[in-house]
């Protein structure tokens, strides 16, 4: 069920009507039924897998809570973790081990596994009481707006919201609808235009010039940002219409001027999950710097490998971890030096650091995007060597013809990059949607019509899945 389809629009509208017309005691069953229908619209038979995860973790949490000894509590936790991640690994690593996949990866496998696991760990740490209602817990795991790709919510944030009574609120409905529309625009207009510069190069690197390969490398970070942040905005906006508050998942990541700052802004719900449940346990209490660095590398390697059993994901994780370790060690070394930066250099240095962070992340993203290690290295080699005959601006622009990008399309891509940064910059100074809503009637509806025309005119001719649906 594509988000950009009449089917989803009808499904969501019917869900809204039934939810707000239902008495409070029936609202959880209504949302759970809608979530099951949404999940089964992809691969119906996989419903048994997510049901197995829900049953396992529901009872594991109760057994952990009722256990009287640390050993038994730990045993039930380990059983839950083994079943959750064993099932996830069986799908993700079967191609590497068995030589063939077990089947198509279930929708949102990683994300509902991480969310359910967070619940069990929080119960184990005595930060969350075991949920008494099986239906409420089932809805927590498979709430349809966030089911496919997050945000990954902690139980303390989301569980109690399913017990709250939400009245229909027109202002909240409009705000949520605006966020859904912005998410659709990011995915089906912005991300798809960036994809047009990326996909041909990775499909056949040898057919493309150095400038075209470089453009693909620089465009992919914007493609995946608009694709993933677009889904997150659709999820957050859809949940908001129903009265639920989901966490922000992206916060201007390409304006970060350090690796540490970048990971506080990019895929925030997963980054914080990895920090709390992998990095901190690996570090222990008062760790030595060597242990901190080792924990950073291990966390990022696992972050790469959960995507799948491919060398590309391993290298991508190693690069991200190495960036962070080098930054940490360099920062400690420089902090011991008394080299104050002149005030007039602070802004230029910040800009230079932001550009450097983006370029380093773009390089790591090349391994994430490549179909194989050979494919990625081929694209990198084209960037370094395929510049023959490009000695003028006309020859430079002509070199993009292999990806069917002329000067006008190149200008459009640059404009889209500026648009992404402009919107992010505006969001830094308050809600852009709230400011638009505060404008006169003629301005608001002119803006809405222009956005609708852009979405319908430049949107997809066929349904295209979100990148992270495959994980």
C-alpha positions in Angstrom: 0.0 0.0 0.0 1.9 3.0 -1.3 1.6 6.2 0.7 1.2 8.0 -2.7 -2.0 6.1 -3.7 -5.7 6.6 -3.5 -5.9 3.3 -1.6 -3.8 4.6 1.3 -5.7 7.9 1.3 -9.0 6.0 1.6 -7.6 3.7 4.2 -6.3 6.5 6.3 -9.4 8.6 6.0 -11.6 5.6 7.0 -9.3 5.0 10.0 -9.5 8.6 11.1 -13.4 8.5 11.0 -13.7 5.2 12.7 -11.1 6.1 15.4 -12.8 9.4 16.4 -16.3 8.0 16.2 -15.5 5.0 18.4 -15.9 5.0 22.1 -12.6 5.1 24.1 -12.6 1.4 24.9 -12.7 0.4 21.2 -10.1 2.8 20.0 -7.1 0.5 20.6 -8.9 -2.4 18.7 -9.7 0.0 15.8 -6.1 1.1 15.5 -4.7 -2.4 15.9 -7.1 -3.7 13.2 -6.0 -0.8 10.9 -2.3 -1.7 11.6 -2.9 -5.4 10.8 -4.6 -4.5 7.5 -1.8 -2.1 6.6 0.9 -4.7 7.4 -0.9 -7.5 5.5 -1.3 -5.2 2.4 2.4 -6.0 1.7 3.0 -9.7 2.4 -0.1 -11.1 4.2 1.5 -14.4 5.4 4.2 -12.5 7.3 1.7 -11.5 9.9 2.6 -14.7 11.8 6.2 -13.5 12.3 5.3 -10.2 13.8 2.6 -11.9 15.9 5.3 -14.3 17.2 7.6 -11.4 18.2 4.7 -9.7 20.0 3.7 -12.8 22.0 7.4 -13.6 22.8 8.2 -10.1 24.2 4.8 -9.6 25.9 5.3 -12.7 28.1 9.1 -12.3 28.4 8.6 -8.9 30.0 6.1 -10.3 32.5 8.4 -13.1 33.3 11.3 -10.7 33.8 9.1 -8.5 36.1 8.0 -11.4 38.2 11.3 -13.2 38.5 12.8 -13.0 41.9 16.5 -13.6 41.1 18.9 -11.7 38.8 19.8 -14.9 37.1 16.3 -15.7 36.0 15.6 -12.1 35.0 18.7 -12.2 32.8 17.8 -15.6 31.4 14.4 -14.3 30.2 16.0 -11.2 28.7 18.5 -13.3 26.8 15.8 -15.6 25.5 13.9 -12.6 24.2 17.0 -11.0 22.6 18.0 -14.4 21.0 14.6 -14.9 19.5 14.2 -11.3 18.3 17.6 -10.9 16.7 17.9 -14.5 15.7 14.8 -14.1 13.6 16.0 -10.8 12.1 19.4 -12.3 11.4 17.9 -15.3 9.6 16.4 -13.0 7.0 19.3 -10.6 6.7 22.1 -13.1 6.7 20.5 -16.1 4.9 21.8 -15.0 1.5 25.4 -14.9 2.8 25.2 -18.2 4.7 22.8 -20.3 2.6 23.5 -18.7 -0.8 19.9 -17.7 -1.2 17.4 -15.5 0.7 14.7 -17.0 2.9 12.3 -14.7 1.2 11.5 -11.0 0.9 12.4 -9.3 4.2 9.2 -8.6 6.3 8.0 -5.0 6.3 9.7 -3.0 9.0 11.5 -6.0 10.4 14.4 -4.1 12.0 12.3 -1.2 13.3 9.6 -3.2 15.1 12.4 -5.5 16.4 14.3 -2.6 17.9 11.1 -1.1 19.3 10.0 -4.3 21.0 13.5 -5.0 22.2 13.7 -1.5 23.8 10.5 -2.4 25.7 11.9 -5.6 27.1 15.2 -4.0 28.1 13.4 -1.1 29.8 11.3 -3.6 31.8 14.6 -5.5 32.7 16.2 -2.3 33.9 13.1 -1.5 36.0 12.4 1.7 34.1 9.1 0.5 32.7 6.4 -1.7 34.1 5.3 -4.6 32.0 2.2 -3.7 30.0 -0.9 -5.5 31.2 -2.9 -5.3 28.0 -1.9 -7.6 25.2 -3.7 -5.4 22.7 -2.0 -2.2 23.8 1.4 -3.9 23.6 0.6 -5.3 20.1 -0.4 -1.8 19.0 2.9 -0.4 20.4 4.9 -2.8 18.2 2.9 -2.4 15.0 1.3 1.1 15.1 0.9 1.6 11.4 2.2 5.1 10.9 5.6 4.1 12.2 5.5 0.4 11.5 7.7 0.3 8.3 10.7 2.5 9.3 10.2 4.2 12.6 10.7 6.5 14.5 11.7 3.9 17.0 9.8 4.9 20.2 10.7 4.0 23.8 7.8 2.5 25.8 7.8 5.5 28.2 7.1 7.8 25.2 4.4 5.9 23.4 2.6 3.2 25.5 0.7 5.6 27.8 -0.5 7.6 24.7 -2.7 4.6 23.7 -4.6 4.9 26.9 -5.3 8.6 26.5 -8.5 9.9 25.1 -7.9 12.0 22.0 -10.5 14.4 20.7 -10.6 15.5 17.1 -8.7 18.8 16.8 -9.0 20.7 13.5 -5.8 22.7 14.0 -3.9 19.5 14.8 -5.5 17.8 11.7 -4.3 20.7 9.5 -0.8 20.7 11.0 -0.5 16.9 10.6 -1.8 17.0 7.1 0.8 19.7 6.2 3.6 17.5 7.7 2.3 14.5 5.7 2.3 16.7 2.5 5.8 17.9 3.2 6.9 14.3 3.7 5.3 13.2 0.4 7.0 16.2 -1.3 10.4 15.2 0.1 10.0 11.6 -1.1 8.2 11.8 -4.4 9.6 15.1 -5.7 13.0 15.9 -4.0 14.3 12.4 -3.5 13.2 11.1 -6.9 14.9 14.0 -8.6 18.1 13.3 -6.7 17.7 9.6 -7.6 17.7 10.5 -11.3 21.3 11.6 -10.9 22.3 8.7 -8.6 20.8 5.5 -9.9 22.2 5.4 -13.5 25.8 5.9 -12.2 25.6 3.0 -9.8 23.8 0.8 -12.3 26.6 1.1 -14.8 29.6 3.1 -13.6 31.7 2.6 -16.7 29.2 4.4 -18.9 29.5 7.6 -17.0 32.1 10.4 -16.7 33.9 11.6 -13.6 31.7 14.6 -13.1 28.6 12.5 -13.4 30.0 10.0 -10.8 30.9 12.9 -8.5 27.4 14.3 -8.9 26.0 10.9 -7.9 28.2 10.7 -4.8 27.1 14.2 -3.7 23.4 13.8 -4.6 22.9 10.5 -2.8 23.1 12.0 0.8 20.3 14.3 -0.2 18.3 11.5 -1.8 18.4 9.3 1.3 17.8 12.3 3.6 14.7 13.4 1.6 13.5 9.7 1.3 13.9 8.8 4.9 13.0 12.2 6.5 10.1 12.2 4.1 8.8 8.9 5.5 9.4 10.1 9.1 7.4 13.2 8.4 4.5 11.2 6.9 4.6 8.9 10.0 4.8 11.8 12.5 2.1 13.8 10.7 -0.2 10.8 10.4 0.1 10.0 14.0 -0.4 13.6 15.0 -3.7 13.7 13.1 -4.9 10.8 15.3 -3.6 12.6 18.4 -0.3 10.8 19.0 3.1 12.4 19.4 6.1 10.7 17.8 9.7 11.8 18.2 11.5 13.9 15.6 13.9 11.7 13.6 15.9 14.2 11.6 17.1 17.7 12.7 19.1 19.4 9.9 21.9 16.8 9.8 23.8 18.4 6.9 24.2 21.6 8.9 26.2 19.7 11.6 29.8 20.9 12.0 31.1 17.8 13.8 30.6 14.1 13.6 29.2 14.0 17.2 26.7 16.7 16.2 25.8 14.9 13.0 24.8 11.7 14.9 22.6 13.8 17.2 20.7 15.0 14.1 20.6 11.9 11.8 18.1 9.1 12.3 17.9 10.2 15.9 15.7 7.4 17.2 18.1 4.7 15.9 21.2 6.6 17.0 19.9 7.0 20.5 18.9 3.3 20.6 22.4 2.3 19.6 23.9 4.6 22.2 21.7 3.4 25.1 21.6 -0.3 24.4 25.0 -1.0 22.7 27.5 1.8 23.3 26.9 2.5 27.0 26.9 -1.2 28.0 30.1 -1.7 26.0 31.7 1.3 27.7 30.8 0.3 31.3 31.5 2.7 34.2 34.4 5.2 34.0 35.9 3.6 30.9 39.4 4.3 29.7 39.7 6.1 26.4 40.8 3.0 24.6 37.6 1.3 25.7 35.5 4.2 24.6 37.1 4.2 21.2 36.6 0.4 20.9 32.9 0.8 21.9 32.5 3.5 19.3 33.9 1.3 16.5 31.9 -1.7 17.7 28.7 0.3 17.8 29.1 1.7 14.3 30.1 -1.7 12.9 26.9 -3.2 14.3 25.0 -0.2 13.0 26.4 -1.0 9.5 25.9 -4.7 9.7 22.2 -4.6 10.8 21.5 -3.5 7.3 22.7 -6.8 6.0 25.7 -9.2 5.4 27.6 -7.2 2.9 31.1 -5.8 2.8 29.7 -2.4 1.9 27.8 -2.1 5.1 30.8 -3.3 7.2 33.0 -0.7 5.6 30.4 2.0 5.9 30.1 1.3 9.6 33.9 1.3 10.0 34.2 4.6 8.3 31.6 6.2 10.5 33.2 4.8 13.6 36.7 5.9 12.5 35.5 9.4 11.8 34.1 9.7 15.3 37.2 8.2 17.0 39.6 10.5 15.1 37.4 13.5 16.0 37.3 12.5 19.6 41.1 12.0 19.9 41.8 15.1 17.9 39.5 17.2 20.1 41.1 15.9 23.2 44.6 16.8 21.8 43.6 20.2 20.7 41.8 21.0 24.0 45.2 20.9 25.7 46.6 23.6 23.4 46.1 27.3 24.0 45.2 28.3 20.4 42.3 30.7 20.7 40.5 31.2 17.3 40.2 34.9 16.3 36.5 35.9 16.3 36.5 36.9 12.6 37.5 33.3 11.7 34.8 31.5 13.8 32.1 31.6 11.1 34.4 30.6 8.2 35.8 27.8 10.2 32.3 26.6 11.2 31.3 26.6 7.5 34.5 24.7 6.5 33.9 22.1 9.2 30.3 21.7 8.1 31.4 21.1 4.5 34.1 18.7 5.6 31.5 16.7 7.7 29.2 16.5 4.7 32.0 15.3 2.3 33.2 12.6 4.7 29.6 11.4 5.2 29.0 11.4 1.4 32.1 9.2 1.0 30.8 6.8 3.6 27.4 6.8 2.0 28.9 5.6 -1.3 29.6 2.3 0.3 26.0 2.2 1.7 24.6 2.9 -1.8 26.8 0.6 -3.8 25.3 -2.8 -4.9 28.6 -4.4 -4.0 32.1 -3.5 -2.9 33.3 -3.8 -6.6 30.5 -1.5 -7.7 31.4 1.2 -5.1 35.1 1.0 -6.0 34.2 1.3 -9.6 32.2 4.5 -9.0 35.1 5.9 -6.9 37.6 5.1 -9.7 35.4 7.0 -12.2 35.5 10.0 -9.9 39.3 9.9 -9.8 40.0 9.1 -13.5 37.2 9.8 -15.9 37.9 13.4 -16.6 39.5 13.2 -20.0 38.5 15.8 -22.5 36.8 18.0 -19.9 38.7 21.3 -20.5 35.8 23.8 -20.7 32.6 24.6 -19.0 30.6 23.4 -22.1 32.5 20.1 -22.0 31.8 19.9 -18.2 28.1 20.3 -18.6 28.0 17.9 -21.6 29.6 15.2 -19.4 26.4 14.9 -17.5 24.5 13.8 -20.6 25.1 10.2 -19.7 22.6 10.6 -16.8 20.3 12.7 -19.0 21.1 15.9 -17.0 21.5 19.0 -19.0 22.3 22.5 -17.7 18.6 23.1 -16.8 18.3 19.8 -14.9 21.7 20.5 -13.2 20.4 23.9 -12.1 17.2 22.2 -10.8 19.2 19.8 -8.7 21.2 22.7 -7.2 18.0 24.6 -6.5 16.6 21.5 -4.7 19.7 21.4 -2.5 19.2 25.0 -1.7 15.5 24.3 -1.0 16.4 21.6 1.5 18.8 23.8 3.3 16.4 26.8 3.3 13.6 24.7 4.8 16.0 23.3 7.4 17.3 26.8 8.2 13.7 28.1 8.6 12.8 25.2 10.9 15.7 26.2 13.1 13.8 29.4 14.0 10.5 27.8 14.8 7.8 25.8 13.0 7.7 26.6 9.3 4.2 25.1 9.1 3.0 27.4 12.0 4.3 30.4 10.2 2.6 29.5 7.0 -0.6 28.9 8.8 -0.3 32.4 10.3 -0.2 34.0 6.9 -3.3 35.6 5.2 -5.8 33.3 3.5 -4.7 34.1 0.0 -1.1 33.4 0.7 -1.8 30.1 2.5 -3.9 28.6 -0.2 -1.7 29.9 -3.0 1.2 28.0 -1.3 -0.9 24.9 -0.8 -2.0 24.9 -4.4 1.5 25.4 -5.7 2.7 22.5 -3.5 -0.1 20.2 -4.7 0.7 21.0 -8.3 4.4 20.3 -7.7 3.6 17.0 -6.0 1.2 15.9 -8.7 3.2 17.2 -11.6 6.6 16.1 -10.5 5.7 13.1 -8.4 6.1 9.5 -9.4 4.4 7.9 -12.4 4.6 4.5 -10.5 4.7 3.6 -6.8 8.3 3.6 -5.6 9.2 2.1 -2.2 11.1 4.0 0.4 14.8 3.1 0.7 14.5 1.9 4.3 11.6 -0.4 3.7 14.1 -3.0 2.6 15.6 -3.1 6.1 
